[in-house]
Amino acid sequence: MRPLQISPETALKLSEKLNLPLEQIMHMPQHILIQKMIELEKEEK
């Protein structure tokens, strides 16, 4: 599986918000990552 196509800034923000190591975020399956991003957006509203 190839690494996710996200910017380093996005990866850093996600690792901070999800309290996960950066490496784990980069190797997370894309559909799970998208799901977590949606959850974060819901929480912010």
KELOKOL-996971 format. One record per atom (N, C-alpha, C, O, CB): x negated, y negated, z negated; residue number from 0; atom name. Coordinates in pm, 1 decimal, padded with zeros to 6 digits, always signed. Glycine has a CB too. Layout:
// residues N
<r x="X" y="Y" z="Z" num="NUM" atomo="CA"/>
...
// end
This chain:
// residues 45
<r x="-00084.7" y="+00118.6" z="+00000.0" num="0" atomo="N"/>
<r x="+00000.0" y="+00000.0" z="+00000.0" num="0" atomo="CA"/>
<r x="-00089.0" y="-00124.5" z="+00000.0" num="0" atomo="C"/>
<r x="-00183.0" y="-00133.9" z="-00078.8" num="0" atomo="O"/>
<r x="+00096.2" y="-00000.1" z="-00122.9" num="0" atomo="CB"/>
<r x="-00059.8" y="-00217.5" z="+00086.3" num="1" atomo="N"/>
<r x="-00142.5" y="-00338.5" z="+00094.8" num="1" atomo="CA"/>
<r x="-00101.2" y="-00437.7" z="-00013.3" num="1" atomo="C"/>
<r x="+00013.0" y="-00435.7" z="-00059.2" num="1" atomo="O"/>
<r x="-00130.7" y="-00403.6" z="+00235.0" num="1" atomo="CB"/>
<r x="-00193.4" y="-00524.1" z="-00053.9" num="2" atomo="N"/>
<r x="-00159.1" y="-00623.9" z="-00157.3" num="2" atomo="CA"/>
<r x="-00046.9" y="-00715.7" z="-00110.2" num="2" atomo="C"/>
<r x="-00023.8" y="-00731.3" z="+00009.7" num="2" atomo="O"/>
<r x="-00282.9" y="-00708.0" z="-00194.5" num="2" atomo="CB"/>
<r x="+00020.6" y="-00774.6" z="-00204.0" num="3" atomo="N"/>
<r x="+00131.9" y="-00864.4" z="-00172.2" num="3" atomo="CA"/>
<r x="+00082.8" y="-00988.1" z="-00099.9" num="3" atomo="C"/>
<r x="-00029.0" y="-01034.7" z="-00122.1" num="3" atomo="O"/>
<r x="+00206.7" y="-00904.4" z="-00299.2" num="3" atomo="CB"/>
<r x="+00167.0" y="-01040.4" z="-00013.9" num="4" atomo="N"/>
<r x="+00134.2" y="-01162.3" z="+00060.0" num="4" atomo="CA"/>
<r x="+00187.9" y="-01283.1" z="-00014.7" num="4" atomo="C"/>
<r x="+00278.3" y="-01351.7" z="+00033.2" num="4" atomo="O"/>
<r x="+00191.5" y="-01157.3" z="+00203.8" num="4" atomo="CB"/>
<r x="+00131.5" y="-01308.9" z="-00133.2" num="5" atomo="N"/>
<r x="+00171.4" y="-01427.3" z="-00208.4" num="5" atomo="CA"/>
<r x="+00046.8" y="-01509.5" z="-00237.0" num="5" atomo="C"/>
<r x="-00064.5" y="-01456.9" z="-00240.1" num="5" atomo="O"/>
<r x="+00245.2" y="-01388.8" z="-00340.7" num="5" atomo="CB"/>
<r x="+00066.6" y="-01637.7" z="-00257.7" num="6" atomo="N"/>
<r x="-00048.0" y="-01725.1" z="-00282.4" num="6" atomo="CA"/>
<r x="-00101.6" y="-01701.1" z="-00423.1" num="6" atomo="C"/>
<r x="-00028.0" y="-01656.2" z="-00511.0" num="6" atomo="O"/>
<r x="-00009.0" y="-01874.0" z="-00263.7" num="6" atomo="CB"/>
<r x="-00229.3" y="-01730.9" z="-00444.7" num="7" atomo="N"/>
<r x="-00286.9" y="-01715.1" z="-00579.1" num="7" atomo="CA"/>
<r x="-00211.7" y="-01797.2" z="-00684.5" num="7" atomo="C"/>
<r x="-00198.0" y="-01754.7" z="-00799.2" num="7" atomo="O"/>
<r x="-00434.3" y="-01756.0" z="-00577.9" num="7" atomo="CB"/>
<r x="-00163.4" y="-01915.1" z="-00644.2" num="8" atomo="N"/>
<r x="-00089.5" y="-01999.4" z="-00738.6" num="8" atomo="CA"/>
<r x="+00040.2" y="-01930.1" z="-00781.9" num="8" atomo="C"/>
<r x="+00075.8" y="-01930.5" z="-00899.7" num="8" atomo="O"/>
<r x="-00058.2" y="-02137.3" z="-00675.3" num="8" atomo="CB"/>
<r x="+00109.3" y="-01871.1" z="-00685.3" num="9" atomo="N"/>
<r x="+00233.4" y="-01800.2" z="-00715.9" num="9" atomo="CA"/>
<r x="+00205.2" y="-01682.2" z="-00807.9" num="9" atomo="C"/>
<r x="+00278.0" y="-01659.8" z="-00904.6" num="9" atomo="O"/>
<r x="+00302.2" y="-01752.1" z="-00586.6" num="9" atomo="CB"/>
<r x="+00101.4" y="-01607.9" z="-00778.5" num="10" atomo="N"/>
<r x="+00064.8" y="-01492.4" z="-00860.6" num="10" atomo="CA"/>
<r x="+00033.1" y="-01536.1" z="-01003.6" num="10" atomo="C"/>
<r x="+00072.3" y="-01469.8" z="-01099.6" num="10" atomo="O"/>
<r x="-00056.0" y="-01418.4" z="-00799.2" num="10" atomo="CB"/>
<r x="-00037.8" y="-01647.5" z="-01016.8" num="11" atomo="N"/>
<r x="-00071.1" y="-01698.2" z="-01150.7" num="11" atomo="CA"/>
<r x="+00053.6" y="-01737.9" z="-01227.9" num="11" atomo="C"/>
<r x="+00067.2" y="-01704.8" z="-01345.7" num="11" atomo="O"/>
<r x="-00165.5" y="-01817.9" z="-01140.5" num="11" atomo="CB"/>
<r x="+00144.8" y="-01808.9" z="-01161.9" num="12" atomo="N"/>
<r x="+00269.4" y="-01850.7" z="-01227.7" num="12" atomo="CA"/>
<r x="+00348.5" y="-01728.1" z="-01274.0" num="12" atomo="C"/>
<r x="+00399.7" y="-01724.7" z="-01385.9" num="12" atomo="O"/>
<r x="+00355.7" y="-01937.5" z="-01131.8" num="12" atomo="CB"/>
<r x="+00357.6" y="-01627.8" z="-01186.5" num="13" atomo="N"/>
<r x="+00432.2" y="-01507.1" z="-01221.9" num="13" atomo="CA"/>
<r x="+00368.3" y="-01434.5" z="-01339.1" num="13" atomo="C"/>
<r x="+00438.3" y="-01387.8" z="-01428.9" num="13" atomo="O"/>
<r x="+00441.7" y="-01413.6" z="-01102.1" num="13" atomo="CB"/>
<r x="+00235.7" y="-01424.6" z="-01338.9" num="14" atomo="N"/>
<r x="+00169.8" y="-01353.3" z="-01448.0" num="14" atomo="CA"/>
<r x="+00193.8" y="-01425.4" z="-01580.8" num="14" atomo="C"/>
<r x="+00208.6" y="-01360.9" z="-01684.6" num="14" atomo="O"/>
<r x="+00018.4" y="-01340.2" z="-01420.3" num="14" atomo="CB"/>
<r x="+00197.8" y="-01559.4" z="-01577.8" num="15" atomo="N"/>
<r x="+00225.3" y="-01635.5" z="-01700.3" num="15" atomo="CA"/>
<r x="+00370.0" y="-01614.7" z="-01745.3" num="15" atomo="C"/>
<r x="+00395.7" y="-01588.8" z="-01862.9" num="15" atomo="O"/>
<r x="+00197.6" y="-01785.9" z="-01678.0" num="15" atomo="CB"/>
<r x="+00463.6" y="-01626.0" z="-01652.1" num="16" atomo="N"/>
<r x="+00606.6" y="-01615.4" z="-01687.1" num="16" atomo="CA"/>
<r x="+00643.3" y="-01474.8" z="-01733.2" num="16" atomo="C"/>
<r x="+00723.1" y="-01458.6" z="-01825.5" num="16" atomo="O"/>
<r x="+00693.9" y="-01654.5" z="-01567.2" num="16" atomo="CB"/>
<r x="+00585.4" y="-01373.0" z="-01669.3" num="17" atomo="N"/>
<r x="+00621.5" y="-01235.2" z="-01701.1" num="17" atomo="CA"/>
<r x="+00530.1" y="-01174.3" z="-01806.6" num="17" atomo="C"/>
<r x="+00549.5" y="-01059.7" z="-01847.4" num="17" atomo="O"/>
<r x="+00618.0" y="-01150.7" z="-01576.1" num="17" atomo="CB"/>
<r x="+00430.5" y="-01250.9" z="-01850.8" num="18" atomo="N"/>
<r x="+00332.4" y="-01201.0" z="-01948.6" num="18" atomo="CA"/>
<r x="+00268.8" y="-01070.1" z="-01903.6" num="18" atomo="C"/>
<r x="+00256.5" y="-00975.1" z="-01980.9" num="18" atomo="O"/>
<r x="+00398.6" y="-01181.4" z="-02084.8" num="18" atomo="CB"/>
<r x="+00228.9" y="-01067.6" z="-01776.8" num="19" atomo="N"/>
<r x="+00163.2" y="-00949.4" z="-01720.5" num="19" atomo="CA"/>
<r x="+00026.6" y="-00990.4" z="-01667.2" num="19" atomo="C"/>
<r x="+00007.8" y="-01104.2" z="-01624.4" num="19" atomo="O"/>
<r x="+00250.0" y="-00884.5" z="-01607.6" num="19" atomo="CB"/>
<r x="-00069.4" y="-00896.7" z="-01669.9" num="20" atomo="N"/>
<r x="-00199.6" y="-00930.1" z="-01610.9" num="20" atomo="CA"/>
<r x="-00186.7" y="-00955.4" z="-01461.2" num="20" atomo="C"/>
<r x="-00103.3" y="-00895.1" z="-01393.6" num="20" atomo="O"/>
<r x="-00301.0" y="-00817.3" z="-01636.5" num="20" atomo="CB"/>
<r x="-00269.1" y="-01044.0" z="-01411.2" num="21" atomo="N"/>
<r x="-00266.0" y="-01081.8" z="-01269.5" num="21" atomo="CA"/>
<r x="-00281.8" y="-00959.2" z="-01179.9" num="21" atomo="C"/>
<r x="-00214.6" y="-00946.8" z="-01077.6" num="21" atomo="O"/>
<r x="-00376.7" y="-01184.1" z="-01238.8" num="21" atomo="CB"/>
<r x="-00370.4" y="-00870.0" z="-01219.2" num="22" atomo="N"/>
<r x="-00395.9" y="-00750.3" z="-01138.6" num="22" atomo="CA"/>
<r x="-00268.8" y="-00666.5" z="-01123.9" num="22" atomo="C"/>
<r x="-00240.9" y="-00613.1" z="-01016.5" num="22" atomo="O"/>
<r x="-00508.2" y="-00665.6" z="-01201.9" num="22" atomo="CB"/>
<r x="-00192.5" y="-00655.6" z="-01232.2" num="23" atomo="N"/>
<r x="-00069.0" y="-00576.6" z="-01229.1" num="23" atomo="CA"/>
<r x="+00031.3" y="-00639.9" z="-01132.8" num="23" atomo="C"/>
<r x="+00101.9" y="-00569.0" z="-01061.1" num="23" atomo="O"/>
<r x="-00007.6" y="-00565.1" z="-01371.1" num="23" atomo="CB"/>
<r x="+00037.4" y="-00772.0" z="-01131.1" num="24" atomo="N"/>
<r x="+00130.7" y="-00841.5" z="-01040.8" num="24" atomo="CA"/>
<r x="+00092.6" y="-00816.5" z="-00895.2" num="24" atomo="C"/>
<r x="+00179.4" y="-00793.7" z="-00811.1" num="24" atomo="O"/>
<r x="+00132.3" y="-00993.6" z="-01070.0" num="24" atomo="CB"/>
<r x="-00035.9" y="-00820.7" z="-00865.9" num="25" atomo="N"/>
<r x="-00082.0" y="-00803.1" z="-00728.1" num="25" atomo="CA"/>
<r x="-00055.4" y="-00661.7" z="-00676.5" num="25" atomo="C"/>
<r x="-00043.7" y="-00640.7" z="-00555.8" num="25" atomo="O"/>
<r x="-00230.9" y="-00834.2" z="-00718.4" num="25" atomo="CB"/>
<r x="-00045.7" y="-00564.4" z="-00768.1" num="26" atomo="N"/>
<r x="-00025.0" y="-00425.7" z="-00724.9" num="26" atomo="CA"/>
<r x="+00118.1" y="-00378.3" z="-00745.3" num="26" atomo="C"/>
<r x="+00150.1" y="-00261.9" z="-00721.3" num="26" atomo="O"/>
<r x="-00119.0" y="-00334.0" z="-00799.4" num="26" atomo="CB"/>
<r x="+00203.6" y="-00469.3" z="-00789.5" num="27" atomo="N"/>
<r x="+00343.5" y="-00435.0" z="-00812.4" num="27" atomo="CA"/>
<r x="+00415.1" y="-00419.2" z="-00677.9" num="27" atomo="C"/>
<r x="+00390.2" y="-00497.3" z="-00586.1" num="27" atomo="O"/>
<r x="+00413.3" y="-00543.2" z="-00899.7" num="27" atomo="CB"/>
<r x="+00503.0" y="-00320.3" z="-00664.7" num="28" atomo="N"/>
<r x="+00579.8" y="-00309.0" z="-00539.5" num="28" atomo="CA"/>
<r x="+00658.7" y="-00436.3" z="-00514.2" num="28" atomo="C"/>
<r x="+00711.5" y="-00498.2" z="-00606.6" num="28" atomo="O"/>
<r x="+00675.2" y="-00187.4" z="-00544.2" num="28" atomo="CB"/>
<r x="+00665.8" y="-00473.9" z="-00387.2" num="29" atomo="N"/>
<r x="+00725.8" y="-00602.8" z="-00351.3" num="29" atomo="CA"/>
<r x="+00870.2" y="-00616.0" z="-00398.0" num="29" atomo="C"/>
<r x="+00910.0" y="-00722.5" z="-00445.2" num="29" atomo="O"/>
<r x="+00719.8" y="-00622.2" z="-00201.9" num="29" atomo="CB"/>
<r x="+00949.9" y="-00508.7" z="-00385.6" num="30" atomo="N"/>
<r x="+01091.3" y="-00520.6" z="-00423.1" num="30" atomo="CA"/>
<r x="+01106.9" y="-00545.7" z="-00573.3" num="30" atomo="C"/>
<r x="+01199.2" y="-00615.8" z="-00614.7" num="30" atomo="O"/>
<r x="+01168.2" y="-00393.5" z="-00382.8" num="30" atomo="CB"/>
<r x="+01018.2" y="-00489.5" z="-00654.9" num="31" atomo="N"/>
<r x="+01024.1" y="-00512.7" z="-00799.1" num="31" atomo="CA"/>
<r x="+00985.2" y="-00655.9" z="-00829.7" num="31" atomo="C"/>
<r x="+01047.3" y="-00721.6" z="-00913.2" num="31" atomo="O"/>
<r x="+00932.3" y="-00414.8" z="-00874.6" num="31" atomo="CB"/>
<r x="+00882.7" y="-00703.6" z="-00762.3" num="32" atomo="N"/>
<r x="+00837.6" y="-00840.8" z="-00783.3" num="32" atomo="CA"/>
<r x="+00946.8" y="-00940.5" z="-00745.8" num="32" atomo="C"/>
<r x="+00969.8" y="-01037.6" z="-00817.9" num="32" atomo="O"/>
<r x="+00710.8" y="-00868.4" z="-00701.9" num="32" atomo="CB"/>
<r x="+01013.5" y="-00917.1" z="-00634.2" num="33" atomo="N"/>
<r x="+01121.5" y="-01006.2" z="-00590.1" num="33" atomo="CA"/>
<r x="+01234.7" y="-01004.5" z="-00692.6" num="33" atomo="C"/>
<r x="+01292.3" y="-01108.6" z="-00724.1" num="33" atomo="O"/>
<r x="+01174.5" y="-00964.3" z="-00449.7" num="33" atomo="CB"/>
<r x="+01266.0" y="-00886.1" z="-00744.3" num="34" atomo="N"/>
<r x="+01370.2" y="-00872.6" z="-00845.8" num="34" atomo="CA"/>
<r x="+01334.7" y="-00954.7" z="-00969.7" num="34" atomo="C"/>
<r x="+01420.7" y="-01023.2" z="-01025.1" num="34" atomo="O"/>
<r x="+01390.3" y="-00724.2" z="-00883.5" num="34" atomo="CB"/>
<r x="+01209.1" y="-00948.5" z="-01013.3" num="35" atomo="N"/>
<r x="+01165.7" y="-01024.0" z="-01130.8" num="35" atomo="CA"/>
<r x="+01170.1" y="-01174.2" z="-01104.0" num="35" atomo="C"/>
<r x="+01203.7" y="-01252.2" z="-01193.1" num="35" atomo="O"/>
<r x="+01024.0" y="-00982.0" z="-01172.0" num="35" atomo="CB"/>
<r x="+01136.3" y="-01214.8" z="-00981.9" num="36" atomo="N"/>
<r x="+01142.4" y="-01356.9" z="-00947.3" num="36" atomo="CA"/>
<r x="+01286.0" y="-01407.4" z="-00954.1" num="36" atomo="C"/>
<r x="+01310.7" y="-01518.5" z="-01001.1" num="36" atomo="O"/>
<r x="+01084.0" y="-01381.1" z="-00806.7" num="36" atomo="CB"/>
<r x="+01380.6" y="-01326.6" z="-00907.5" num="37" atomo="N"/>
<r x="+01522.2" y="-01363.6" z="-00912.2" num="37" atomo="CA"/>
<r x="+01568.3" y="-01375.8" z="-01057.3" num="37" atomo="C"/>
<r x="+01640.2" y="-01469.5" z="-01091.9" num="37" atomo="O"/>
<r x="+01608.6" y="-01259.6" z="-00836.5" num="37" atomo="CB"/>
<r x="+01526.8" y="-01280.8" z="-01143.0" num="38" atomo="N"/>
<r x="+01562.5" y="-01286.4" z="-01284.7" num="38" atomo="CA"/>
<r x="+01510.5" y="-01415.1" z="-01348.2" num="38" atomo="C"/>
<r x="+01581.9" y="-01480.9" z="-01423.9" num="38" atomo="O"/>
<r x="+01506.6" y="-01164.0" z="-01359.4" num="38" atomo="CB"/>
<r x="+01386.2" y="-01450.4" z="-01317.0" num="39" atomo="N"/>
<r x="+01326.4" y="-01572.4" z="-01372.9" num="39" atomo="CA"/>
<r x="+01404.1" y="-01696.1" z="-01328.5" num="39" atomo="C"/>
<r x="+01425.0" y="-01788.2" z="-01407.4" num="39" atomo="O"/>
<r x="+01178.6" y="-01584.6" z="-01330.3" num="39" atomo="CB"/>
<r x="+01446.3" y="-01698.1" z="-01203.8" num="40" atomo="N"/>
<r x="+01520.6" y="-01812.9" z="-01153.6" num="40" atomo="CA"/>
<r x="+01653.6" y="-01827.0" z="-01224.8" num="40" atomo="C"/>
<r x="+01696.6" y="-01938.1" z="-01255.6" num="40" atomo="O"/>
<r x="+01542.6" y="-01800.7" z="-01003.6" num="40" atomo="CB"/>
<r x="+01719.4" y="-01714.0" z="-01251.2" num="41" atomo="N"/>
<r x="+01847.4" y="-01716.3" z="-01322.9" num="41" atomo="CA"/>
<r x="+01828.4" y="-01771.6" z="-01463.7" num="41" atomo="C"/>
<r x="+01910.9" y="-01849.0" z="-01512.4" num="41" atomo="O"/>
<r x="+01909.2" y="-01574.7" z="-01328.9" num="41" atomo="CB"/>
<r x="+01718.7" y="-01731.4" z="-01529.3" num="42" atomo="N"/>
<r x="+01692.4" y="-01777.1" z="-01665.7" num="42" atomo="CA"/>
<r x="+01667.9" y="-01927.6" z="-01669.7" num="42" atomo="C"/>
<r x="+01707.3" y="-01994.8" z="-01765.1" num="42" atomo="O"/>
<r x="+01572.1" y="-01703.0" z="-01724.5" num="42" atomo="CB"/>
<r x="+01603.4" y="-01980.1" z="-01566.8" num="43" atomo="N"/>
<r x="+01569.6" y="-02122.4" z="-01565.4" num="43" atomo="CA"/>
<r x="+01692.7" y="-02211.0" z="-01546.9" num="43" atomo="C"/>
<r x="+01691.9" y="-02327.1" z="-01588.0" num="43" atomo="O"/>
<r x="+01469.3" y="-02150.6" z="-01455.0" num="43" atomo="CB"/>
<r x="+01796.9" y="-02158.1" z="-01486.2" num="44" atomo="N"/>
<r x="+01916.8" y="-02238.8" z="-01460.6" num="44" atomo="CA"/>
<r x="+02003.8" y="-02252.5" z="-01583.5" num="44" atomo="C"/>
<r x="+02108.3" y="-02317.4" z="-01578.2" num="44" atomo="O"/>
<r x="+01997.6" y="-02178.5" z="-01348.3" num="44" atomo="CB"/>
// end
